[in-house]
């Protein structure tokens, strides 16, 4: 996009003189993308161009892990096939997304954890962070096209009925920065970590789980696990660094879900949140953040942590063979349990079995 010729619209958006949107105001993001269902990258409406839509999980991932006919569990307890799980996207944006994001990410992840670690060491995290941000964003934009109630006698609310779309505005701005040409300061990114994922014949090699209220997501592909909090300015990971520093091996699926729960909980408990904004000093677009001087959380609530924890690992508990399962479940819900560390505080390696 040409940032030399820009105009600000009445709603506060910023466009080039040929109408390409560099910055969506919160109001325009809500109206054109969230409610009217425009292309999630450029905002164009279906009547204005060619559309071929975008898989929420990219085609290469669906093919690699044989997911086309498998299903995602929606919040209304229905199942929807990944092959039909798509979001509105115009043809031009879909092609650009494939070239700039999907192609390099697919090559990177196919090479496994060591290649990912080397890439981060030399290039940083922005490519993978952007990719996970896009998946999180697409997932929840799609919720506006699902019914909350299967029985229409209970109303025709959307799955997104409880969303405040303003909560997704910053994530959208960062996720489309590769498209808009905006630079993103490090302070404007959220917590992001990459862990080696344990692999075994009885493990699924793909997992996706997110918590929209906590703006948090986990994606596991083979032996690589990506976790992020999108709106905390790196606060959650900073605060939980000591807790996570004892991890010294590959994490099992349930252990990764536990890490997600802790990051999500910490984000929800932040005493002071960062403030994100986009400025155009010297007519250049930059996404910035004002972060609190130190990270503090409000009073610890074990039951709140337990509720989030159980939402993340309940599926694994349902399939766990253990004579103490009822006690384990109760302790998870009470927020006083861990699958990460044993009674001596040592990391538990490659096991779905819980620690006593």
SULPEUR-V374348 format. One record per helix or strand of 3 or more residues. SS is the DSSP state (hx for helix, st for strand). FROM is the first residue (numbers start at 0). LEN is the number of residues. Records with the same first field share a line. If there is no record, write none. Layout:
# SULPEUR-V374348
SS->FROM-LEN / FROM-LEN
This chain:
# SULPEUR-V374348
st->5-3 / 13-3 / 20-3 / 70-3 / 78-3 / 191-6 / 205-6 / 215-6 / 223-6 / 274-5 / 285-5
hx->25-10 / 45-3 / 58-6 / 81-3 / 90-20 / 111-12 / 125-20 / 151-3 / 158-4 / 164-11 / 176-4 / 185-3 / 211-3 / 234-5 / 240-4 / 252-16 / 280-3 / 301-17 / 324-9
